[in-house]
Amino acid sequence: MSSLRVALVGATGNLGPSILQALLAASLETTVLTRVGSAHKVSVPPGSEKFLKVQEVDYSSHESLVSALEPISVVVSTLGFENLFTIQKKLIDASLEANVTRFIPSEFGNDSANPLVRKLPLYADKIKTQDYLQEKAAQNPEFSYTFAYNNSFLDWQLQIGFMVNLKDHSATLYDGGDVPFSATRLATIGQAIVGMVRNLEATKNKNIYFHDIAITQNQLIDISKRIDGKEWSTTVVSTAEVEQKSYNMLKSSDPSEVANSALGFIARACWGAGHGGDFSDKISNKLLGIPEMSTEDLENLIRETMA
Ligand SMILES: NC(=O)c1ccc[n+]([C@@H]2O[C@H](COP(=O)([O-])OP(=O)(O)OC[C@H]3O[C@@H](n4cnc5c(N)ncnc54)[C@H](OP(=O)(O)O)[C@@H]3O)[C@@H](O)[C@H]2O)c1
């Protein structure tokens, strides 16, 4: 275990820094792969420099990727949606040549193992990555994958006002607002990745689900009301209609409409009946060393976000 080195790809985005922080806090030797000439800066937690190496790579160069991945046992990708399959396929090919043993692709969201979610076009690159990894793992017994599912980013989505808008006291209530869904803080996802790295055998070639809490939109609103007593402005929408609207937006000639279609597909995957947005009956929190979130912690997070 002491020689195990993790590569984190896309460490400078929304999720990556929290995973980097957790890996370094766990004293895991980590190499961050970042694009040559990236405008993003890798944030290095003080005192953890000795565990960290930052390596610029050219994703179009197989040799550049193989050389960066040669000392690596586990690759964790937190790349965003842009060209996701194209880049991850290159990383997987290079990982195979570099004898990487585990590849954890950029999932970190809705249950894309669910057949209804798999049909939604937003997830196409994630599904293609899964299929490719499964094919490669079947051909190479030394190579394996883990698909990590946390459903909604709890703190991040509360900040941007997606699941409910705590600052404006407003919400779009999907399918009525009483649908339980899993939600997970970014720091918990970091802990979960450390848990996977420490449990490589138990997480080998598996879908691994975890969360902080399963909650409904109306429960979040009730907590907010208890804190400041203010009324909320809400609109109820049907996730089936939102999904259809997103399909129409995909046909638009306006790139921002096309980009915004993502929100409707995410809402359908999170709250739509049968789409598996509540992970309660399949979480591996215990294996990963993640306690479920207390009501008090949730209230504190809501209070901080409202402030
Ligand atoms: N469940 C949720 O609520 C939720 C919310 C947001 C995201 N997610 C998921 O979390 C994962 C990570 O998303 P994120 O929002 O953190 O990603 P992101 O911020 O969009 O991108 C992460 C990093 O990827 C690299 N990158 C971006 N575009 C690239 C390109 N064209 N080529 C190569 N590298 C590129 C950049 O790193 P460098 O510049 O350093 O190379 C960037 O900092 C995704 O799977 C996403 O779907 C889930």
The ligand as an ORCA input file, in Angstrom:
! r2SCAN-3c Opt
* xyz 0 1
  N     -23.921     15.564     -8.740
  C     -23.813     16.856     -8.962
  O     -24.583     17.675     -8.405
  C     -22.728     17.337     -9.862
  C     -22.497     18.708    -10.032
  C     -21.425     19.116    -10.849
  C     -20.625     18.157    -11.463
  N     -20.881     16.827    -11.284
  C     -20.050     15.792    -11.901
  O     -18.759     15.817    -11.294
  C     -17.743     15.547    -12.272
  C     -16.744     16.707    -12.289
  O     -17.428     17.878    -12.687
  P     -16.827     19.338    -12.430
  O     -17.995     20.273    -12.551
  O     -15.995     19.327    -11.210
  O     -15.906     19.495    -13.725
  P     -15.353     20.864    -14.355
  O     -15.199     21.836    -13.243
  O     -16.213     21.246    -15.509
  O     -13.959     20.399    -14.984
  C     -12.971     19.749    -14.185
  C     -11.610     19.928    -14.779
  O     -11.529     19.242    -16.019
  C     -10.509     19.825    -16.810
  N     -11.091     20.103    -18.129
  C     -12.175     20.840    -18.422
  N     -12.418     20.851    -19.753
  C     -11.461     20.081    -20.305
  C     -11.157     19.697    -21.631
  N     -11.904     20.092    -22.661
  N     -10.092     18.905    -21.813
  C      -9.355     18.480    -20.775
  N      -9.594     18.826    -19.512
  C     -10.632     19.607    -19.278
  C     -10.069     21.115    -16.130
  O      -8.846     20.855    -15.446
  P      -7.434     21.462    -15.957
  O      -7.721     22.834    -16.489
  O      -6.611     21.467    -14.712
  O      -6.905     20.538    -16.989
  C     -11.207     21.356    -15.141
  O     -10.819     22.054    -14.002
  C     -18.497     15.361    -13.600
  O     -18.689     13.994    -13.835
  C     -19.837     16.050    -13.383
  O     -20.883     15.491    -14.144
  C     -21.906     16.402    -10.499
*
